[in-house]
Amino acid sequence: MITLSRLQRSLVFIAIGCVLLILSGFLVAEHAHSIRETDFQSLPLAASLVTLERRETLLSQQVDRAELHAAVQTGSADERIALYVLPHADNHDRLLTLLDRVSTVLEKQGDQAGSASVEFEQFKPDTLHKDVSSRNVHMLVRVTAAGLTEWLQLFHVMGYLTVNDALATADRRSLLACLEEEGPSAADAVNDVLGTDLHVFAQDAVSYTDRLVGSFSSERCALVARTVLTSPLLIQVKNLFTGTLTQALSAGDVWPFPLATVTSLSAKHVTDDGYDLSVVFQLYARNAK
């Protein structure tokens, strides 16, 4: 019979605890999961772009994190969620700054004609969460195909803060299966990489991918890790933060982006390389208590 020392038993329990903590994060993210899809109308680029989608669970997750910060006054990601992604105050000015920065860069590049027209409706109680209000924001702008791609990439990322936020349900399940298969050896790497700020991840995506891949011993799980971190959405994150908009989006007054869900999008082809992009999205804020 093999007898473990008190220290060995403690280390085993700590390792198991780390795995269970990560697993609980996966389960919370899966709770009440549903997808909203936006219908692309008259959009030739649709075949090469990921369909705009938002998970209702993201809203609940960010609300919970913001409330946790308010209760315990912790720092890190929870504080940034509370201050920027889902603040109490009206985040009208922050969103306008973000849209103006993108417009300025695209105009200089010749990929946008004039500033974007933006109109805000009044805040109303949100149907998804009792502690949240939302308002419709209408945006209209004429862009080239390249400008259209930049705007769509931005809309995909709004509201996400960490790598874990941006993972699809299937990707979370695949990583969960690998953690169950290999035990606690990969727990630290999974926890660290998934908790990485998206802006930071985009600057060195290769290193983060290599770390996660190297934490798994089996070839199958290593492939799963690489596939998860090269998903279409994370590729768009990398393109967004390392492309022509990098400097405009890196400033602290626009990143992290506010949480907004695209509810309607159309792009009418009006010239050889011109589209009238019309977008309606919901902008969220927590209700004061």
C-alpha positions in Angstrom: 0.0 0.0 0.0 1.3 3.4 -1.0 1.1 6.0 1.8 1.1 9.7 1.0 2.7 12.2 3.4 0.7 15.1 4.7 2.5 17.4 2.3 1.8 15.2 -0.6 -1.8 14.9 0.3 -2.1 18.7 0.6 -0.5 19.2 -2.9 -2.9 16.7 -4.4 -5.9 18.5 -2.8 -4.6 21.9 -4.0 -4.2 20.5 -7.6 -7.7 19.0 -7.6 -9.1 22.3 -6.2 -7.5 24.3 -9.1 -9.1 22.0 -11.6 -12.5 22.2 -10.0 -12.3 26.0 -9.9 -11.6 26.1 -13.7 -14.4 23.5 -14.3 -16.9 25.7 -12.4 -15.9 28.6 -14.6 -16.8 26.6 -17.7 -20.1 25.5 -16.2 -21.1 29.1 -15.4 -20.3 30.2 -18.9 -22.5 27.4 -20.3 -25.5 28.4 -18.1 -28.6 29.6 -20.1 -26.5 29.8 -23.3 -28.2 31.1 -26.4 -27.1 32.7 -29.6 -28.3 35.9 -31.4 -27.6 36.0 -35.1 -27.7 39.1 -37.3 -28.9 38.7 -40.8 -26.6 40.1 -43.4 -28.5 41.8 -46.3 -26.9 42.5 -49.7 -23.5 41.8 -48.2 -21.1 40.0 -50.7 -18.4 39.7 -47.9 -20.7 37.6 -45.7 -19.3 34.3 -46.9 -15.8 35.3 -45.7 -16.8 36.8 -42.4 -18.0 35.1 -39.2 -21.7 35.7 -38.6 -22.3 38.4 -36.0 -23.4 36.6 -32.8 -23.7 37.4 -29.2 -24.3 35.1 -26.3 -26.9 36.1 -23.8 -24.8 34.4 -21.1 -22.1 37.0 -21.7 -24.3 39.7 -20.3 -25.2 37.8 -17.2 -21.5 36.9 -16.7 -20.3 40.5 -16.9 -23.1 41.7 -14.6 -22.1 39.1 -12.0 -18.5 40.1 -12.3 -19.3 43.8 -11.9 -21.5 43.1 -8.9 -18.7 41.0 -7.3 -16.3 43.9 -7.7 -18.8 46.3 -6.1 -19.1 44.0 -3.2 -15.5 43.2 -2.5 -13.6 46.0 -4.3 -11.1 43.7 -6.0 -8.9 44.9 -8.8 -8.0 43.2 -12.1 -10.6 42.3 -14.7 -13.6 42.6 -12.4 -12.8 46.3 -11.8 -12.5 46.9 -15.5 -15.8 45.2 -16.2 -17.5 47.5 -13.6 -15.8 50.7 -14.8 -15.8 50.3 -18.6 -17.6 47.3 -20.1 -20.8 47.5 -18.0 -20.7 50.7 -15.9 -23.4 52.2 -13.8 -23.2 55.6 -15.5 -24.4 56.4 -19.0 -21.5 55.2 -21.3 -22.7 57.5 -24.2 -19.4 59.5 -24.3 -17.1 56.4 -24.2 -18.9 54.8 -27.1 -18.9 58.0 -29.2 -15.2 58.3 -28.6 -14.7 54.8 -29.9 -16.8 55.3 -33.0 -15.1 58.6 -33.7 -11.6 57.1 -33.4 -12.4 54.4 -35.9 -14.1 56.8 -38.3 -11.1 59.1 -38.2 -8.6 56.4 -39.1 -10.9 55.0 -41.9 -11.4 58.4 -43.4 -7.7 59.1 -43.5 -7.2 55.7 -45.3 -9.9 56.5 -47.8 -12.1 53.7 -46.6 -14.9 55.9 -45.2 -16.7 58.9 -46.6 -17.3 61.4 -43.8 -18.1 60.7 -40.2 -20.5 58.1 -39.0 -24.0 59.3 -38.2 -24.9 58.1 -34.7 -28.3 58.4 -32.9 -29.1 57.2 -29.4 -32.5 56.2 -28.0 -33.4 56.4 -24.3 -32.4 53.7 -21.9 -35.0 51.1 -21.1 -35.1 48.1 -18.7 -33.4 45.2 -20.5 -35.4 42.0 -21.1 -32.4 39.8 -20.4 -31.4 40.9 -17.0 -33.3 42.7 -14.3 -30.2 44.7 -13.1 -29.5 46.1 -16.5 -30.8 48.8 -18.8 -30.2 49.0 -22.5 -30.6 51.6 -25.3 -30.7 51.2 -29.0 -27.9 53.0 -31.0 -28.3 53.6 -34.7 -25.2 54.1 -36.9 -25.1 54.9 -40.6 -21.9 55.3 -42.6 -20.6 54.8 -46.2 -17.5 52.6 -46.4 -15.4 50.6 -48.8 -15.1 46.8 -48.6 -12.0 47.2 -46.4 -13.7 49.7 -44.2 -16.7 47.4 -43.9 -14.4 44.6 -42.7 -12.9 46.8 -40.0 -16.3 47.9 -38.6 -17.5 44.3 -38.5 -14.4 43.1 -36.7 -15.0 45.8 -34.1 -18.6 44.9 -33.6 -17.6 41.2 -33.0 -15.3 42.2 -30.1 -17.4 44.8 -28.3 -18.1 43.6 -24.7 -15.4 41.0 -24.6 -12.5 41.5 -22.2 -10.6 38.2 -21.8 -9.8 35.2 -24.0 -12.3 33.2 -22.0 -15.1 35.7 -22.9 -14.4 35.2 -26.5 -14.5 31.4 -26.5 -17.4 29.5 -28.2 -19.3 26.9 -26.2 -17.8 24.0 -28.3 -14.3 25.3 -27.5 -15.0 25.4 -23.8 -16.3 21.9 -23.8 -13.3 20.6 -25.7 -10.9 22.2 -23.2 -13.0 20.8 -20.3 -12.7 17.3 -21.8 -9.0 17.6 -22.0 -8.6 18.9 -18.4 -10.7 15.9 -17.3 -8.5 13.6 -19.4 -5.1 14.9 -18.3 -5.7 16.0 -14.8 -4.3 19.1 -13.1 -1.1 19.4 -15.0 -2.5 21.9 -17.5 -4.7 23.8 -15.0 -2.4 26.7 -14.4 -1.8 27.4 -18.1 -5.5 27.1 -19.0 -6.4 29.5 -16.2 -3.7 32.0 -17.1 -4.2 32.0 -20.8 -8.0 32.2 -20.7 -7.8 35.0 -18.2 -5.6 37.1 -20.5 -6.8 40.5 -21.6 -7.7 40.3 -25.3 -5.6 43.3 -26.2 -2.6 41.8 -24.5 -3.3 38.4 -26.2 -3.4 39.9 -29.6 0.1 41.4 -29.3 1.7 38.0 -28.7 -0.9 35.4 -29.7 1.8 32.9 -30.8 3.4 32.8 -27.3 0.1 32.3 -25.5 -0.9 29.6 -28.0 2.4 27.8 -27.6 2.1 27.9 -23.8 -1.4 26.4 -23.8 -0.5 23.8 -26.4 2.6 22.8 -24.5 0.7 22.3 -21.2 -1.0 19.2 -22.7 0.9 15.9 -23.1 -1.4 14.2 -25.6 -1.3 15.2 -29.3 -5.1 15.3 -29.4 -5.4 17.8 -26.6 -2.5 19.9 -27.9 -4.4 20.1 -31.2 -7.6 21.1 -29.4 -5.7 23.9 -27.6 -4.2 25.2 -30.8 -7.6 25.1 -32.5 -9.3 26.9 -29.7 -6.9 29.8 -29.8 -7.0 30.1 -33.6 -10.8 30.4 -33.8 -12.3 32.9 -36.3 -13.2 35.4 -33.5 -9.7 35.3 -31.9 -8.2 35.8 -35.4 -10.4 38.9 -35.8 -9.2 40.1 -32.3 -5.6 39.8 -33.5 -6.3 41.5 -36.8 -8.2 44.3 -35.0 -5.4 45.1 -32.4 -2.4 44.6 -34.7 -3.8 46.3 -37.9 -4.4 49.8 -39.0 -6.7 50.6 -36.0 -4.1 49.4 -33.4 -3.1 52.9 -32.1 -6.7 54.2 -32.2 -8.1 51.3 -30.2 -5.3 50.9 -27.6 -5.9 54.1 -25.6 -7.4 53.7 -22.2 -10.4 55.9 -22.9 -11.8 53.4 -25.4 -10.5 50.0 -24.3 -12.0 47.9 -22.9 -15.0 48.4 -25.2 -18.5 48.8 -23.8 -20.8 45.9 -24.0 -23.0 46.2 -27.1 -25.1 43.6 -29.0 -25.7 44.0 -32.7 -29.4 43.5 -33.4 -29.6 44.6 -37.0 -27.1 45.1 -39.7 -27.3 45.7 -43.5 -24.8 46.8 -46.1 -26.2 48.1 -49.4 -23.8 48.1 -52.3 -24.1 51.6 -53.8 -20.9 52.1 -55.8 -18.2 49.9 -57.3 -16.4 49.7 -53.9 -18.9 51.5 -51.7 -21.4 50.3 -49.1 -24.0 52.1 -47.0 -23.5 50.3 -43.7 -26.5 50.6 -41.3 -26.2 49.1 -37.9 -28.5 49.0 -34.8 -27.0 47.7 -31.6 -28.0 47.7 -27.9 -25.7 49.4 -25.5 -25.9 48.2 -21.9 -25.4 49.8 -18.4 -26.0 48.5 -14.9 -28.9 50.0 -12.9 -28.0 52.0 -9.8 -28.9 50.3 -6.6 
